[in-house]
Each structure stands twice: as structure tokens, then as C-alpha cells.
């Protein structure tokens, strides 16, 4: 990031924070800025270089989320916005052709739903939506309860309760279902163009088996024929306008970075990691329109059934987890 980029974005951030009032990240921007705030500014500058104005817009949106002191709902909204910045930076900096254009929060029709990003390039278009679940209460439950069920329809809840001495941590599959439905809603207008592919990105934490279990477990997985989500006629609900889903394990870095904690294998909270970092997970749909390979590579996404992933427990659906 150049000095000019830093100065311009830092002024936008601090001016926005002054207008917003109480903000979870005020300290990070006003003191220093800290490495956490600097990483946000650097990511927004990186986006602006390839997609003029989009990084600046995202920064303005980030600093506007505030005004209620220590409101955890707003903190989770900030994590969602950081996830958008994280993914958009990776996608816009892919090796797109020179003629490529980027639109932030476009609408297929006036007043229609707006996904995060539309990329138009000579060979077609790609529309991207980014989702992040509210996980704070779930994280606390995982840290407290001795038993966790990662999906519904497997181990009966009554049995899990008998085996444990405290409450059971329940699946977070309803948010994943909401993400699929919202992606379907936002993508449908764009996919009237046969050259448009769609990508839903879900940013999770390190417990990546949770979205994997919700999506592809054999008993009730949302992308299987046994999905617990049913259409009005009783058949499994499908998402014909969602071509692929990628689950990214990064939320823990955003949370730790906002606390200025040591990040281990990342330099900053917005550092996506290199080729040696733990992979993310791709769920594609049979007959779907292809996503450019360089986008999948940039997001470090491997198919969920890749033999190299399946040999590790955390990349497989889990029936029941015992925490010691």
C-alpha cells in the first residue's frame, strides 16, 4: 500500500468512525493504526487497484456499522463485512483478462436483490455472494458442552443428551440453508444470461466439518437427495441457480485479529494464507456452469470428496463430536 493510498483510506475510515460513534474497531484505527486496522486498509487498497472504488465503498460500509456500545450483533455484522472484503480481494485480483469489469452489489433488474460482486469478462460472467454465520453463541457452546451434533437426522438428540453431562451443541445447518436459499434468490435474475455462472462463498471458522456436515452428510445433507429441506411437493429442495459453494475456514483469524491476538500461520487477520495453508472446500453441483479454475485456485478450494482431504477427519461429515 502506498502512502497516498494509506492517507486517503485512513481519512475515510476515521471520518466515518467519527460520524458513527461507538465502534468495535475504533481503537484499532485511532491507535497506530494497529496491525488489524492496517490489514483492512491494505485489503481495501488492493481491491481499489483492480476494481476502482469498490474497496473504498467496502471500507465506508465497515466503519458505518456501529453506534451501539458493545452490541455483539454489530460485531458479527462487522465479521460479515470483513469476510466480504477478504473474498472480494482474492477474486478481483485473479488473472482476469484486461477487458474485465467489476460491479459491486449489482442488481439484475431495477430494485432486485444484490449479490456482492458481478465480474464480466470476454468469456462470460461470474456472480459472487459471500455469507458469514453468526457463530459467537455457537462458539461458546462448543467450548462449554461436552458433546456436539454436526448434522440432524444422525445420532438422536435424546441419546446424545444421555451420553453427556451437560447440554448438547446443536448443528448450525439452518444458517447454511438460509445462505443457499438467499444465494438462489440473488442469482436467479443474473442467470437468465446463459453465460453467467454463480458462486456462493461461506466464511466459517476452523471447525470446517460443520458446514461440510450440513451440506453433504448422507442422511440429511442440504446438497444431497436426502436433504432435510423439502419443497412444497415433498421433494428435496434444490438450488438450480447456485453453481458452486465454497466453505472458507477464516473466521477465527478475523476474530483473533480484532483482539490483537497471535495469529499463528498468518501475518494479519486479512492474510488469506499461501499454498501451504489449510485448504478450503468446494461443493459443486452436477450439471452446473463451470467456475473459472483460477478463481477456485485463488480461494484455495478443493472438492469436498478429494481423497487428499477425506483422509483428515475435520474434512469429513461428523456424526457426533466429544469434547474433552
KELO-829897 format. One line per 10 residues: number of its first residue (from 1); their letters; for each residue x, y, z of N, C-alpha, C, O. Coordinates in steps of 0.2 Angstrom, whole numbers, plus 5000, padded with zeros to 4 digits. Example, Ala and Ser with C-alpha at 12.3 -4.5 7.8 and 13.67 -1.06 7.14 Angstrom:
BEGIN
1) AS) 5066,4972,5039,5062,4978,5039,5066,4984,5039,5071,4983,5042; 5064,4989,5035,5068,4995,5036,5064,5000,5039,5067,5006,5040
! end
This chain:
BEGIN
1) XXXXXXXXXX) 5004,4994,5000,5000,5000,5000,5004,5006,5000,5009,5007,5004; 5003,5011,4995,5007,5017,4995,5005,5022,5000,5000,5021,5003; 5009,5027,5002,5007,5032,5007,5001,5036,5004,4997,5037,5009; 5000,5037,4998,4994,5040,4996,4988,5036,4997,4983,5039,4999; 4988,5030,4995,4983,5025,4997,4981,5025,5004,4975,5025,5006; 4986,5024,5008,4985,5024,5015,4982,5031,5018,4977,5030,5022; 4984,5036,5016,4982,5043,5018,4974,5043,5016,4970,5046,5021; 4973,5042,5010,4966,5043,5008,4961,5038,5011,4956,5040,5014; 4963,5032,5012,4958,5027,5015,4958,5028,5023,4953,5027,5026; 4964,5030,5026,4964,5031,5033,4959,5037,5035,4956,5037,5040
11) XXXXXXXXXX) 4959,5042,5031,4955,5048,5032,4948,5046,5031,4943,5048,5035; 4946,5042,5026,4939,5039,5025,4937,5035,5032,4931,5036,5034; 4941,5031,5034,4940,5027,5040,4939,5031,5046,4934,5030,5049; 4943,5036,5048,4942,5040,5054,4937,5045,5053,4933,5046,5058; 4935,5047,5047,4930,5052,5047,4923,5048,5048,4919,5050,5051; 4923,5042,5045,4917,5038,5046,4916,5036,5053,4910,5036,5055; 4921,5034,5056,4921,5032,5063,4918,5038,5068,4914,5037,5072; 4921,5044,5066,4918,5050,5070,4911,5051,5069,4907,5052,5074; 4908,5049,5063,4901,5050,5061,4897,5045,5065,4891,5046,5067; 4900,5039,5065,4896,5033,5068,4895,5033,5075,4890,5031,5078
21) XXXXXXXXXX) 4901,5035,5079,4900,5035,5086,4904,5029,5088,4909,5027,5086; 4901,5025,5094,4904,5020,5096,4905,5014,5091,4901,5012,5087; 4911,5011,5091,4913,5006,5086,4918,5001,5089,4922,5003,5092; 4916,4995,5087,4921,4989,5089,4928,4990,5087,4933,4988,5091; 4929,4994,5082,4936,4994,5079,4939,5001,5080,4944,5002,5077; 4936,5005,5084,4939,5012,5084,4946,5012,5087,4950,5016,5084; 4947,5008,5092,4954,5008,5095,4959,5006,5089,4964,5009,5089; 4957,5001,5085,4962,4999,5080,4964,5004,5075,4970,5005,5073; 4959,5009,5073,4961,5014,5068,4964,5020,5072,4968,5023,5069; 4962,5022,5078,4964,5028,5081,4971,5027,5084,4975,5032,5085
31) XXXXXXXXXX) 4973,5021,5086,4979,5020,5090,4984,5017,5085,4984,5010,5084; 4988,5020,5081,4993,5017,5077,4992,5019,5070,4996,5024,5067; 4988,5016,5065,4983,5011,5067,4987,5004,5069,4992,5003,5067; 4983,5000,5072,4986,4993,5074,4987,4989,5068,4984,4991,5062; 4990,4983,5068,4991,4979,5063,4984,4976,5060,4983,4975,5054; 4979,4976,5064,4972,4974,5062,4969,4979,5057,4967,4977,5052; 4969,4985,5059,4967,4990,5055,4971,4991,5049,4968,4993,5043; 4977,4991,5049,4982,4992,5044,4980,4986,5038,4980,4988,5032; 4979,4980,5041,4977,4975,5036,4971,4976,5032,4970,4974,5026; 4966,4979,5036,4960,4981,5032,4961,4986,5027,4958,4986,5021
41) XXXXXXXXXX) 4965,4991,5029,4966,4997,5024,4970,4994,5018,4968,4996,5012; 4975,4989,5019,4979,4987,5014,4974,4982,5009,4975,4983,5003; 4969,4979,5012,4965,4975,5008,4960,4979,5003,4959,4978,4997; 4958,4984,5006,4954,4989,5003,4957,4992,4997,4955,4993,4992; 4964,4994,4998,4968,4997,4993,4969,4992,4988,4969,4994,4982; 4970,4986,4989,4972,4981,4984,4966,4980,4980,4966,4979,4974; 4960,4980,4983,4953,4980,4979,4953,4986,4974,4951,4985,4968; 4954,4992,4977,4953,4998,4973,4958,4998,4967,4956,5000,4961; 4964,4995,4967,4968,4995,4962,4966,4991,4956,4967,4993,4950; 4962,4986,4957,4959,4982,4951,4952,4983,4950,4950,4983,4944
51) XXXXXXXXXX) 4948,4986,4955,4941,4987,4954,4940,4994,4957,4938,4994,4963; 4941,4999,4954,4941,5006,4956,4935,5008,4960,4929,5007,4958; 4936,5010,4967,4930,5012,4971,4927,5007,4975,4924,5008,4980; 4928,5000,4973,4925,4995,4977,4928,4994,4984,4924,4994,4989; 4934,4995,4985,4937,4994,4991,4936,5000,4996,4934,4999,5002; 4935,5006,4993,4933,5012,4997,4926,5011,4999,4925,5013,5005; 4922,5009,4995,4915,5008,4997,4914,5003,5003,4910,5004,5007; 4918,4997,5002,4918,4992,5007,4920,4995,5014,4918,4993,5019; 4925,4999,5014,4928,5002,5020,4923,5007,5023,4922,5007,5029; 4920,5011,5019,4914,5015,5021,4909,5011,5025,4906,5013,5030
61) XXXXXXXXXX) 4907,5006,5022,4902,5002,5025,4904,4999,5031,4900,4998,5036; 4910,4997,5032,4913,4994,5038,4913,4999,5044,4910,4997,5049; 4915,5005,5043,4916,5009,5048,4909,5012,5050,4908,5015,5055; 4904,5011,5046,4897,5014,5047,4893,5009,5052,4888,5010,5054; 4896,5003,5053,4892,4998,5057,4894,4999,5064,4899,4996,5066; 4890,5003,5068,4892,5004,5075,4886,5009,5078,4881,5009,5075; 4888,5012,5083,4883,5016,5086,4880,5014,5093,4877,5017,5097; 4880,5007,5094,4878,5004,5100,4883,5000,5103,4886,4996,5101; 4885,5003,5109,4891,5001,5113,4890,4993,5114,4886,4991,5117; 4896,4990,5112,4897,4983,5114,4891,4978,5112,4889,4973,5115
71) XXXXXXXXXX) 4888,4980,5106,4882,4976,5103,4885,4970,5099,4888,4972,5094; 4885,4964,5102,4888,4959,5098,4885,4957,5091,4888,4955,5087; 4879,4959,5090,4876,4958,5084,4879,4963,5079,4881,4961,5073; 4881,4969,5081,4885,4973,5076,4892,4970,5075,4895,4971,5070; 4895,4967,5080,4902,4964,5079,4901,4959,5074,4906,4958,5070; 4896,4955,5074,4895,4949,5069,4894,4952,5063,4896,4949,5058; 4890,4958,5062,4890,4961,5056,4896,4964,5053,4898,4963,5047; 4901,4966,5057,4907,4968,5055,4911,4962,5053,4915,4962,5048; 4911,4956,5056,4914,4950,5053,4912,4948,5046,4915,4946,5042; 4905,4949,5045,4902,4948,5039,4905,4953,5034,4907,4951,5028
81) XXXXXXXXXX) 4906,4959,5035,4909,4964,5031,4916,4962,5029,4919,4963,5024; 4920,4960,5035,4927,4959,5034,4928,4953,5029,4932,4952,5025; 4923,4948,5030,4923,4942,5025,4922,4944,5018,4925,4941,5014; 4917,4949,5017,4916,4951,5010,4923,4954,5007,4925,4953,5002; 4926,4958,5011,4932,4961,5009,4938,4956,5008,4941,4956,5002; 4938,4951,5012,4943,4946,5011,4942,4942,5004,4947,4941,5001; 4936,4940,5003,4934,4936,4997,4935,4940,4991,4937,4938,4986; 4932,4946,4991,4932,4951,4985,4939,4952,4983,4941,4953,4977; 4944,4954,4988,4951,4955,4987,4954,4949,4983,4957,4950,4978; 4952,4943,4985,4955,4937,4982,4952,4936,4974,4956,4935,4970
91) XXXXXXXXXX) 4946,4938,4974,4943,4937,4967,4945,4942,4962,4946,4940,4956; 4945,4948,4964,4946,4953,4959,4954,4953,4957,4955,4956,4952; 4958,4950,4961,4965,4950,4960,4967,4944,4956,4973,4942,4955; 4962,4940,4954,4963,4934,4950,4966,4937,4943,4965,4942,4941; 4969,4932,4939,4971,4934,4932,4966,4935,4927,4966,4931,4922; 4962,4940,4928,4956,4941,4923,4959,4945,4917,4964,4948,4918; 4956,4944,4911,4958,4947,4905,4958,4955,4906,4954,4957,4911; 4961,4958,4902,4962,4966,4903,4955,4969,4903,4954,4974,4906; 4950,4966,4898,4944,4970,4897,4939,4968,4903,4933,4971,4902; 4941,4965,4908,4936,4963,4913,4934,4969,4917,4937,4974,4919
101) XXXXXXXXXX) 4927,4969,4919,4924,4974,4923,4921,4971,4929,4919,4965,4930; 4921,4975,4935,4918,4973,4941,4913,4978,4944,4913,4984,4943; 4907,4975,4946,4902,4979,4949,4900,4976,4956,4899,4970,4957; 4900,4981,4960,4899,4980,4967,4891,4980,4969,4888,4985,4967; 4888,4975,4971,4881,4975,4973,4877,4977,4967,4873,4981,4968; 4878,4973,4962,4873,4975,4956,4866,4972,4957,4865,4967,4961; 4862,4974,4953,4855,4971,4953,4854,4969,4945,4855,4973,4941; 4851,4963,4945,4849,4960,4938,4843,4964,4935,4843,4965,4929; 4839,4967,4939,4833,4971,4937,4833,4976,4942,4835,4976,4948; 4830,4982,4940,4829,4988,4945,4826,4986,4951,4820,4983,4951
111) XXXXXXXXXX) 4829,4987,4957,4826,4985,4963,4826,4978,4965,4824,4976,4970; 4830,4974,4961,4831,4967,4963,4836,4966,4968,4840,4970,4970; 4837,4960,4970,4842,4958,4975,4849,4959,4973,4850,4958,4967; 4853,4960,4977,4860,4962,4975,4865,4958,4978,4866,4958,4984; 4868,4953,4974,4874,4950,4977,4880,4954,4978,4880,4960,4976; 4886,4951,4980,4891,4955,4982,4895,4958,4976,4897,4964,4976; 4896,4954,4971,4900,4956,4965,4898,4952,4959,4896,4947,4959; 4899,4956,4953,4897,4954,4946,4904,4955,4942,4906,4961,4942; 4907,4950,4940,4913,4950,4936,4911,4949,4928,4908,4944,4927; 4912,4953,4924,4910,4952,4917,4917,4952,4913,4921,4957,4913
121) XXXXXXXXXX) 4918,4947,4909,4924,4946,4906,4923,4943,4899,4917,4941,4898; 4927,4943,4894,4926,4941,4887,4922,4934,4887,4918,4934,4882; 4924,4930,4891,4921,4923,4890,4915,4922,4894,4911,4917,4893; 4912,4927,4898,4906,4926,4901,4906,4931,4908,4909,4936,4908; 4902,4929,4912,4901,4932,4919,4901,4928,4925,4900,4922,4924; 4903,4930,4930,4903,4927,4937,4900,4931,4942,4902,4937,4943; 4895,4929,4945,4892,4932,4951,4893,4929,4957,4893,4923,4958; 4895,4933,4962,4898,4930,4969,4894,4933,4974,4892,4939,4975; 4892,4929,4979,4889,4931,4985,4893,4928,4991,4895,4922,4991; 4894,4932,4996,4898,4930,5002,4893,4930,5008,4890,4935,5010
131) XXXXXXXXXX) 4894,4925,5012,4890,4924,5018,4894,4922,5024,4899,4918,5023; 4892,4924,5030,4896,4923,5036,4891,4922,5042,4886,4926,5043; 4890,4916,5045,4886,4915,5050,4887,4918,5057,4893,4920,5058; 4882,4919,5061,4883,4922,5067,4885,4916,5072,4881,4912,5073; 4891,4916,5074,4894,4910,5077,4896,4911,5084,4898,4906,5088; 4895,4917,5087,4898,4918,5094,4895,4914,5099,4898,4911,5103; 4888,4914,5099,4885,4909,5104,4887,4902,5103,4887,4898,5107; 4887,4900,5096,4889,4893,5095,4896,4892,5097,4897,4886,5100; 4901,4896,5096,4907,4895,5098,4908,4894,5106,4911,4890,5109; 4904,4898,5110,4903,4897,5117,4901,4891,5119,4903,4887,5124
141) XXXXXXXXXX) 4896,4888,5115,4893,4882,5117,4898,4876,5115,4898,4872,5119; 4901,4877,5110,4907,4872,5109,4912,4871,5114,4914,4866,5116; 4913,4877,5117,4918,4877,5122,4916,4875,5129,4920,4874,5133; 4909,4875,5130,4906,4873,5136,4904,4866,5136,4905,4862,5141; 4900,4864,5131,4897,4857,5131,4901,4852,5129,4906,4853,5125; 4900,4846,5131,4905,4840,5130,4903,4836,5124,4907,4833,5121; 4897,4837,5121,4895,4833,5115,4892,4838,5110,4889,4843,5112; 4894,4837,5104,4891,4841,5098,4888,4837,5093,4891,4831,5091; 4883,4838,5090,4880,4835,5084,4881,4840,5078,4879,4846,5079; 4884,4837,5073,4886,4842,5067,4880,4842,5062,4880,4847,5058
151) XXXXXXXXXX) 4876,4837,5062,4870,4837,5057,4864,4834,5060,4865,4830,5065; 4858,4835,5058,4852,4832,5060,4851,4826,5057,4853,4824,5051; 4847,4821,5060,4845,4815,5057,4850,4809,5058,4849,4804,5055; 4855,4811,5062,4860,4805,5063,4859,4802,5070,4854,4799,5071; 4864,4804,5075,4863,4802,5081,4857,4806,5085,4857,4812,5084; 4852,4802,5088,4846,4805,5091,4849,4810,5096,4853,4808,5100; 4845,4816,5097,4847,4820,5102,4846,4817,5109,4850,4819,5113; 4841,4813,5110,4840,4810,5116,4846,4806,5119,4848,4806,5124; 4849,4802,5114,4855,4798,5115,4861,4802,5117,4864,4801,5122; 4862,4808,5113,4867,4812,5114,4867,4815,5121,4872,4816,5125
161) XXXXXXXXXX) 4860,4817,5123,4859,4820,5130,4861,4815,5135,4863,4817,5141; 4859,4809,5134,4861,4803,5139,4868,4802,5140,4870,4801,5146; 4872,4803,5135,4879,4802,5135,4883,4807,5138,4888,4806,5141; 4880,4813,5138,4884,4819,5141,4881,4821,5147,4875,4819,5149; 4885,4825,5151,4883,4828,5157,4880,4835,5157,4878,4837,5162; 4880,4838,5151,4878,4845,5151,4874,4845,5144,4872,4840,5141; 4873,4851,5142,4869,4852,5136,4873,4850,5130,4879,4849,5130; 4869,4849,5124,4872,4846,5118,4872,4852,5113,4868,4856,5112; 4878,4853,5110,4879,4858,5105,4875,4856,5098,4877,4851,5096; 4870,4860,5096,4866,4858,5090,4870,4860,5084,4874,4865,5084
171) XXXXXXXXXX) 4868,4857,5078,4870,4859,5072,4869,4866,5070,4864,4869,5072; 4873,4869,5066,4872,4876,5063,4870,4875,5056,4873,4878,5051; 4865,4871,5054,4863,4869,5047,4858,4874,5045,4857,4875,5039; 4854,4877,5049,4849,4882,5047,4852,4888,5044,4849,4890,5039; 4857,4891,5047,4860,4896,5043,4863,4894,5036,4862,4898,5031; 4866,4888,5035,4868,4886,5029,4862,4886,5024,4863,4887,5018; 4857,4883,5026,4851,4883,5022,4848,4890,5020,4847,4891,5014; 4848,4894,5025,4847,4901,5023,4851,4904,5018,4849,4908,5013; 4858,4903,5018,4863,4905,5013,4861,4902,5006,4862,4906,5002; 4860,4896,5006,4858,4893,5000,4852,4896,4997,4852,4898,4991
181) XXXXXXXXXX) 4847,4897,5001,4841,4900,4998,4842,4907,4996,4839,4909,4991; 4846,4911,5000,4847,4918,4998,4851,4918,4992,4850,4923,4987; 4856,4914,4991,4860,4914,4985,4856,4912,4979,4857,4915,4974; 4851,4907,4980,4847,4906,4974,4843,4912,4972,4842,4913,4966; 4840,4915,4977,4836,4921,4976,4840,4927,4972,4838,4930,4968; 4846,4928,4975,4850,4933,4972,4853,4932,4965,4854,4936,4961; 4854,4925,4964,4857,4923,4957,4852,4922,4951,4854,4923,4946; 4846,4921,4953,4842,4919,4948,4841,4924,4942,4841,4922,4936; 4841,4930,4944,4840,4935,4938,4846,4936,4934,4845,4937,4928; 4852,4935,4937,4858,4935,4933,4859,4929,4928,4862,4930,4923
191) XXXXXXXXXX) 4856,4924,4930,4857,4918,4926,4853,4917,4921,4853,4912,4917; 4848,4922,4920,4845,4922,4913,4849,4922,4907,4848,4920,4902; 4855,4925,4909,4860,4925,4904,4864,4919,4904,4867,4917,4909; 4864,4915,4899,4867,4908,4899,4874,4908,4900,4877,4903,4901; 4878,4914,4899,4885,4914,4900,4887,4916,4907,4893,4917,4909; 4882,4916,4912,4884,4918,4919,4884,4912,4924,4879,4908,4924; 4889,4912,4927,4890,4906,4932,4889,4910,4939,4890,4916,4940; 4888,4906,4944,4887,4909,4951,4891,4905,4956,4892,4899,4956; 4893,4909,4961,4897,4906,4966,4895,4909,4973,4895,4915,4974; 4893,4904,4978,4891,4906,4985,4897,4904,4989,4900,4898,4989
201) XXXXXXXXXX) 4900,4909,4993,4906,4908,4997,4903,4909,5004,4900,4914,5006; 4905,4904,5008,4903,4904,5015,4909,4904,5020,4913,4900,5019; 4910,4909,5023,4916,4910,5028,4914,4908,5035,4910,4910,5038; 4918,4902,5037,4917,4899,5043,4923,4900,5047,4928,4903,5045; 4923,4896,5053,4929,4896,5057,4933,4890,5056,4932,4886,5051; 4938,4888,5060,4942,4882,5059,4938,4876,5060,4941,4870,5057; 4932,4876,5062,4928,4870,5063,4924,4868,5056,4918,4868,5056; 4928,4867,5051,4926,4866,5044,4921,4860,5043,4917,4860,5039; 4922,4855,5048,4917,4850,5047,4910,4852,5048,4905,4848,5046; 4909,4857,5051,4902,4859,5052,4898,4861,5046,4893,4858,5044
211) XXXXXXXXXX) 4900,4865,5041,4897,4866,5035,4897,4860,5031,4893,4859,5027; 4903,4857,5031,4903,4850,5027,4898,4846,5029,4895,4843,5025; 4897,4845,5035,4892,4840,5038,4885,4842,5036,4881,4838,5034; 4884,4849,5036,4877,4851,5035,4876,4851,5027,4870,4849,5025; 4881,4851,5023,4879,4851,5016,4879,4844,5013,4875,4843,5008; 4884,4839,5015,4884,4833,5011,4884,4827,5016,4886,4821,5013; 4882,4827,5022,4881,4821,5026,4875,4817,5022,4871,4820,5019; 4876,4810,5022,4872,4806,5018,4865,4806,5021,4860,4804,5017; 4863,4807,5027,4857,4807,5030,4852,4813,5029,4846,4812,5027; 4855,4819,5029,4851,4825,5028,4854,4830,5025,4852,4836,5025
221) XXXXXXXXXX) 4860,4829,5022,4864,4835,5019,4860,4839,5014,4856,4836,5010; 4861,4845,5014,4857,4850,5010,4858,4850,5003,4854,4852,4999; 4864,4847,5001,4866,4846,4994,4865,4839,4991,4868,4837,4986; 4861,4835,4995,4860,4828,4994,4853,4826,4993,4849,4831,4994; 4851,4820,4990,4844,4818,4989,4840,4817,4995,4834,4817,4995; 4844,4817,5001,4841,4816,5007,4840,4822,5011,4839,4822,5017; 4841,4828,5008,4841,4834,5012,4835,4835,5016,4829,4833,5015; 4836,4838,5022,4830,4839,5027,4826,4845,5025,4820,4845,5027; 4828,4849,5020,4825,4854,5017,4820,4852,5011,4823,4849,5007; 4814,4853,5012,4809,4850,5007,4805,4855,5003,4803,4860,5006
231) XXXXXXXXXX) 4804,4854,4997,4800,4859,4993,4793,4857,4995,4791,4852,4998; 4788,4862,4993,4781,4861,4995,4778,4854,4992,4774,4851,4995; 4781,4851,4987,4778,4844,4985,4782,4839,4988,4780,4833,4986; 4786,4840,4993,4789,4835,4997,4796,4832,4994,4799,4828,4997; 4798,4835,4988,4804,4833,4986,4810,4837,4989,4809,4842,4992; 4816,4834,4988,4822,4838,4991,4822,4845,4988,4822,4846,4982; 4823,4850,4992,4824,4857,4989,4831,4857,4986,4836,4855,4988; 4831,4860,4980,4837,4861,4976,4838,4869,4974,4834,4873,4976; 4844,4870,4972,4846,4877,4971,4849,4877,4964,4855,4878,4963; 4845,4877,4959,4847,4876,4952,4852,4882,4950,4855,4882,4945
241) XXXXXXXXXX) 4851,4888,4953,4855,4894,4951,4861,4895,4955,4864,4900,4954; 4863,4890,4959,4869,4890,4963,4874,4885,4960,4872,4879,4960; 4879,4887,4956,4883,4883,4953,4888,4880,4957,4890,4874,4956; 4891,4883,4962,4896,4880,4967,4895,4884,4974,4893,4890,4974; 4897,4880,4979,4898,4883,4986,4905,4882,4988,4908,4876,4987; 4908,4887,4991,4915,4886,4994,4914,4888,5001,4912,4893,5003; 4917,4883,5006,4917,4885,5013,4924,4887,5014,4929,4883,5013; 4925,4893,5017,4932,4895,5019,4933,4895,5026,4929,4898,5030; 4938,4893,5029,4940,4892,5036,4944,4898,5038,4950,4898,5037; 4941,4904,5039,4945,4910,5041,4942,4914,5046,4945,4919,5049
251) XXXXXXXXXX) 4936,4913,5049,4933,4917,5053,4937,4918,5060,4937,4923,5063; 4940,4913,5062,4944,4913,5068,4950,4918,5067,4952,4921,5072; 4953,4919,5061,4958,4924,5061,4955,4931,5061,4958,4935,5064; 4949,4932,5059,4946,4939,5059,4945,4940,5067,4946,4946,5069; 4942,4935,5070,4941,4936,5077,4947,4938,5081,4947,4942,5085; 4952,4933,5080,4958,4934,5084,4962,4941,5082,4965,4944,5087; 4961,4942,5076,4965,4949,5074,4961,4955,5077,4965,4959,5079; 4955,4955,5078,4951,4960,5081,4953,4961,5088,4952,4966,5091; 4956,4955,5091,4958,4955,5098,4965,4956,5099,4968,4956,5104; 4969,4958,5093,4976,4958,5093,4979,4952,5096,4984,4953,5099
261) XXXXXXXXXX) 4977,4946,5094,4980,4940,5097,4985,4938,5092,4985,4940,5086; 4989,4933,5094,4994,4930,5089,4990,4926,5084,4986,4922,5086; 4992,4926,5078,4988,4923,5073,4991,4916,5070,4988,4913,5066; 4997,4914,5073,5000,4908,5071,5002,4908,5064,5008,4911,5063; 4999,4905,5059,5002,4905,5052,5000,4910,5048,5001,4910,5042; 4997,4916,5050,4995,4921,5046,4998,4928,5049,4999,4929,5055; 5001,4932,5044,5004,4938,5046,4999,4943,5049,5000,4947,5054; 4993,4943,5046,4987,4948,5048,4981,4944,5048,4980,4939,5045; 4976,4948,5050,4969,4945,5050,4966,4944,5043,4962,4939,5041; 4969,4948,5038,4966,4948,5031,4971,4944,5027,4970,4944,5021
271) XXXXXXXXXX) 4976,4941,5030,4981,4937,5026,4977,4930,5024,4975,4927,5029; 4976,4929,5018,4972,4923,5016,4977,4916,5016,4974,4911,5016; 4983,4917,5017,4987,4911,5018,4990,4909,5011,4988,4911,5006; 4996,4906,5011,4999,4904,5005,4997,4897,5003,4992,4894,5006; 5000,4894,4998,4999,4887,4996,5000,4882,5001,4997,4876,5000; 5003,4883,5006,5004,4878,5012,4999,4878,5017,4999,4874,5021; 4995,4883,5017,4989,4884,5022,4984,4879,5021,4983,4876,5016; 4980,4878,5026,4975,4873,5026,4970,4874,5020,4968,4880,5020; 4968,4869,5016,4963,4871,5011,4956,4873,5013,4954,4871,5018; 4953,4876,5008,4946,4877,5009,4942,4872,5005,4945,4868,5001
281) XXXXXXXXXX) 4935,4872,5005,4931,4866,5002,4926,4868,4997,4923,4873,4998; 4927,4865,4992,4922,4866,4986,4917,4861,4986,4918,4855,4986; 4910,4863,4985,4905,4859,4983,4902,4861,4977,4899,4866,4976; 4903,4857,4972,4900,4859,4965,4894,4855,4964,4892,4850,4968; 4890,4857,4959,4883,4854,4958,4884,4850,4951,4886,4853,4946; 4881,4844,4950,4881,4841,4944,4877,4845,4939,4872,4847,4940; 4880,4846,4933,4877,4849,4928,4878,4857,4928,4875,4861,4924; 4881,4859,4933,4882,4867,4934,4886,4870,4929,4891,4867,4926; 4886,4876,4929,4890,4880,4924,4897,4881,4928,4897,4882,4934; 4903,4880,4924,4909,4880,4927,4911,4887,4930,4910,4892,4927
291) XXXXXXXXXX) 4915,4886,4936,4918,4892,4938,4925,4893,4936,4929,4887,4935; 4928,4898,4934,4935,4898,4931,4940,4895,4936,4939,4896,4942; 4944,4891,4934,4949,4887,4938,4953,4892,4942,4955,4890,4948; 4955,4898,4939,4959,4902,4943,4956,4905,4949,4959,4907,4954; 4949,4906,4949,4946,4908,4955,4946,4903,4960,4947,4904,4966; 4945,4896,4958,4945,4891,4963,4952,4891,4966,4953,4889,4972; 4957,4891,4962,4964,4891,4965,4965,4897,4969,4969,4896,4974; 4963,4903,4968,4964,4909,4972,4961,4908,4979,4963,4910,4984; 4955,4905,4979,4952,4903,4985,4954,4897,4988,4951,4895,4994; 4959,4894,4986,4962,4888,4988,4957,4882,4990,4956,4880,4995
301) XXXXXXXXXX) 4952,4881,4985,4946,4877,4986,4947,4870,4983,4949,4870,4977; 4947,4865,4987,4947,4858,4984,4941,4855,4985,4937,4856,4990; 4939,4850,4981,4932,4847,4981,4932,4843,4988,4937,4841,4990; 4926,4843,4990,4925,4840,4997,4926,4833,4997,4928,4830,5002; 4926,4829,4991,4927,4822,4991,4934,4821,4988,4936,4815,4986; 4938,4826,4988,4945,4825,4986,4949,4820,4991,4948,4821,4997; 4952,4815,4988,4955,4810,4993,4960,4813,4997,4961,4810,5003; 4963,4818,4995,4968,4821,5000,4965,4825,5006,4968,4825,5011; 4959,4827,5005,4955,4830,5011,4952,4824,5015,4952,4825,5021; 4949,4819,5012,4945,4814,5015,4949,4810,5020,4946,4807,5025
311) XXXXXXXXXX) 4955,4810,5020,4959,4807,5024,4960,4810,5031,4963,4807,5036; 4958,4816,5031,4958,4820,5038,4951,4821,5040,4946,4823,5037; 4950,4819,5047,4943,4819,5050,4940,4826,5049,4933,4826,5048; 4943,4831,5050,4940,4838,5050,4937,4840,5043,4932,4844,5043; 4939,4836,5038,4936,4837,5031,4930,4832,5029,4929,4831,5024; 4928,4829,5034,4923,4824,5033,4916,4825,5038,4917,4828,5043; 4910,4824,5035,4905,4824,5040,4906,4821,5046,4908,4815,5046; 4904,4824,5052,4904,4821,5058,4898,4819,5061,4893,4823,5062; 4897,4813,5064,4890,4811,5067,4890,4814,5074,4884,4817,5075; 4895,4813,5078,4895,4816,5084,4902,4817,5087,4906,4814,5085
321) XXXX) 4903,4823,5090,4909,4825,5092,4909,4825,5100,4905,4828,5103; 4914,4822,5103,4915,4823,5110,4921,4827,5112,4927,4827,5109; 4920,4832,5116,4925,4837,5118,4927,4836,5125,4923,4835,5129; 4934,4835,5125,4937,4834,5132,4939,4840,5135,4942,4840,5141
! end
